């Protein structure tokens, strides 16, 4: 396990990459997307950097478009220039998870309620007639053809987090919970409605990470593809077609295992991925393990943030440690 000082050094590094307006790019000099920005902010909050986390959420508030969405890709070092003006539904919904995480930590984030409200309503406006959400909408307003399992799992979780925020702050948003239930039911009973992306490990563990599958069903799902994705001593693969383990996916996998009560395996997986952590607290994105080469050559804030969230789940250091429990 990481020490408190090691966690602090990782959070300090994320904060050092954060821009003065609150934006957190993927890496120093890199681009920003709203999901990874939020993941890094959650890591900051869990490590005790509450002011920096709130500043990150305030950036989302300030950058939110009139329809409640955000662009897919920004360049913070170029005045937040938009590089992809489309809307990713999961990116847009994820602020609800981040803000609920911050609220559990006692941070002053109620001023972000209108931002969360507009974001989730934007996502629901993208639904198909069966209640599922295509993964994206382009800058002309056309919806993507595909509904993705990973995206849908995360959207359902964020809708639930938004519902919990509404309850906390005295708002009626029961339709958010209803919408989450429709998506969750489809994931459990109608997998054919989702575009097949079986080479990605996220499609394997995300329904578990997001609390949709549990118990024997979740255990069986993990067992079916464990040997395809888990590389002993290294972490988990991002995709089956490459010998590439990644820190973000491995730490999310740790969170999924911990939520299932498989604490020993979660701790082992977390230990396995420590080879991506440098002494200064930075986290490399991944390792091409057959070549024993880090790839890409970047230290990513969202990987670092996810590592802090995994540490918190394993140590129960904060009141938000169980954010990924149902």
N, C-alpha and C positions, 0 to 999 in steps of 0.2 A: 504494500500500500504506500501511497505517497504520504509524505509528512505535510503538516500544515504549511510549513515554509515553502515546500516545493509547489504546493497548490497556489500559494500567494505569489510566487515568482511567475507562474504561468499566467495568472490574472494580471500581474503587472505588465507582462509582455503584451497581452491583448489590449490593455489600456494604453500602452505606448503606441500601438498601431491606430487606435481610435482617433478620428479627426476632431478638430475643435467644435464642429457642429454636431458631434455625436455619432457620425457614420463610422461603421467598422468594416473596412474592406477585408477581402479574403486573406490578403497578406499585404505587407507594407508595399505600397505602390500599385496594388492590384485593384480589381473591380469589386463591386458589392452586389449581392442579391439579398432581398428581404428575408429569406428563410435563414441563410447562414449568418447574416447580421444579427437576427434574433437569437440564434443558437449561441453565438459568442456573447451576447448580452446576458443570456441566462447563466452562462459560465461565470461572468463577472459578478452577477448578483449572488450566486451560490458561494463565491469566494469572499464575499463581504465588500465588494466594490459596488455598493448600491447606487451611489451618485452617478457613477459611470454608466451603470445599467439603465437608470432612468433617463440619462442623457441620450442613450441609444434609442430608447423607445420614443423620446421626444423627437428624434430625427425622423422616425417613421411617421409620427403625427404631422410633422411639417412637410414631409415629402408626399403624403397621401394625396391621390388625385381625387377630383370631385365625385367620381363614381365609387370611391372606397378602396380602390386598388392601388398597387404600386407597379412600376415598370419591372421588367425581369432583370435588367442589368444596368448598373450605374458605374460611373468612374469618379469616385470621391476626390481624387487628386486633380480632377479637371472640372471642379465646380459642380459635382454630382451630375455630370453629363450623362444623358440616357443613351445607352447603346442598343437596347432592345425594348421597345415601347409596348410590347405585348403584356398580357397578364397571366401569370402562373397562379392557378387557384390555390394550391397548397401554400405557396409563398405568401399569398394575401391572407389566408386564414390563420397562419401560424402565430401572428401577433397575439391572438387570444391565449395560446399556450404560454407565451412569454410573459404576458401581463399577469395571468393568473399565478404563474410561478413567482413573480415579483410580489404580488399581493400576499401570498403565503409567507413570504419573508418579512412582511410588515413594511414594505416600501410604500411610499406615497405615490400611488399610480392611478388613483380614481379619476384624475383629470383625463386619463386616456380612454375612458369609457366611450365617448363618441367615436374615437378612432377604431376601437374594437367593433363597435356596433356597425359602423359603416362598412368595415372590411368583411365581416361575416355576411351581411346582407348582400354585398357585392358577389360573394361566392355563391350564395343561394340563388341569385339571379342567373347564374350560369348553368343551373341544373337542366338536365334533360327531362322528358316527360315521365321517366321512371324514377326520378329523384336522385340520379347520380350526377357527378360533376366532371365533365371533360377536363383534362389536366390543364388546358390553357385556352386563351383567346388571343388572337393576333391584334395588331394595332388597327385593323379595319373592323374589328368587332366580330370576326368569324370564329366560332368555336372549333377546337381541335376535334378530330374524328375519334380519338382514343380516350377511354376512361382507364386510368392506371390504378393498379392495386396499391402501390406504395403511397401515391398521392392521395387516394381516397381514404386510406387508413388514417393518414395524418390529418386530413380534413375532418373526418369524423371525430377524432380526438380533440381537435381545436374547437369544434362546435360544442362539445361537452364542456371544455374549459370555459368557453364563452358563456355557456348556460350557468356554470358555477359562479362566474363573475356577476352575472345578472342577479342571481340569488343573493350574493354577498352585498351588492350595492342597491338592492331594492327595485330591480327592473323585471318586467315580465317578458321572457324570451323562451317560452316553452316550445315554440316552433323550431328553435335551434336543436333542442334535444330530440324532437320528432324527426328532424332531418338527419341527425346523426344515426338514429335507430334504423332508418331506411337504408343508409349506406352500409351499416354494420350487418344488417340482415342479408343484403346482397353479397357481401364478402363471405359470409358463412354459408349461404345456400345457393348462390348463383355465380360461381367463379367464372363462368363462360362470358359474363358481361364485361369482364376486364381484359384489356389487351395483354397477351402473354409476353412477359418479360422475365422468363424463368432463369436466364443467365445471370441476373442481378441478385445478389444476396439480400438486398433490401426487400425485394418481393417475398423472400422467404421469411424474414423475421419481423417485418413491419406490422402485420396484423397482430402479432404478439406484443411488440413494443407499445403499440397504441391501445392495448387492452381489449381488443376485439375477440381474439382467440385466447382461451385459457384452459386450464385443466388438462384432461387427457388429449383433447384435440390439439392443443398447443404442443404438448409433449411429443405427440406422434409426428406433428409437422416438423419439429426440430430434428427428430431422429431420421426422418426420410432423407434429408439432404446434408446432414451433419458432415459427413466425410467429403462432400463436394466443396464445402465452403470453409471448414475449420482446418487451419494449418497448424498443427501442434508446435508450440514454441514461438510462433510468429504472429498469430492473429487470425482474422478471417479475410477471405478474398472478397473483393468488390464484385468481380464477375468471374464466371467459370472459365472464360476463354483466355484469361491472362493469369500468369503467376504473380499476382499483385495483391498484397495485403494492405489495408488502409486503416488509419487510426480512427477516423470518424465512424465508419461502419462497425469496427470492432468495439468501440466504446458504446455505440448504440446497442450492439448485441449483448454487451455486459448488462446494460439497463434492462433488456428484455429477459435475460436469464434471472436477474435479481428479482424482477417483478413476478416471475414464476416460482420463486422460492428456491432456485438453484444457486444459492450463494457461493458454494465452494467452486463451482464451475465458472461463475461470474468473476470471482477473484482471480482464478487461474487465467482466464482470458484477458483480464486487465493487466496481469503481470506479463503475459506474453507480448503485449503491444508496447511495453515500456521502451523497447529499442527505438521507437520513434521520438522519444522525448530527449531533448538535449539538456545539458547541465544548467543552462540559463532559463529553463522553463518553457522554451518553445517546443512545438510539436510539428514534426514533418508530416506531410499528408499521407505518404505511403512508401512501401518498399517493394521493389521487384526482387522477390526473394531468391529466384534461381540465379540471377546475376549479382545478388547482394548489393543492389544499388537503390538509393532513395529516388523515388519518382512520384510525382514531378519534383523538381528541385525548388520546393517552396515550403515554408512553414505557415500553416493556415490557422487563422483565428478560430474558425468554426470547429476544427479538429481539437484545438486546445480547449474551447468551451465545452465540447462534448466530453472530453476527458475529465474536466472538473465535475460535470454532472454525474458521470459514472462514479467518480470518487465519492461524491456526496451520497449517492444511492447506497454504496457499499459501507459507508461509515455512519450514515444517518447523522451527518454533522449539522444539518439545518432542518427547519420545519418544512422545507420544500423537497426533501429527499425522496419522497414517494410521488413526485409529480407524474411519473409514468405508470403508477398503479391505477387501476380502474376506480 
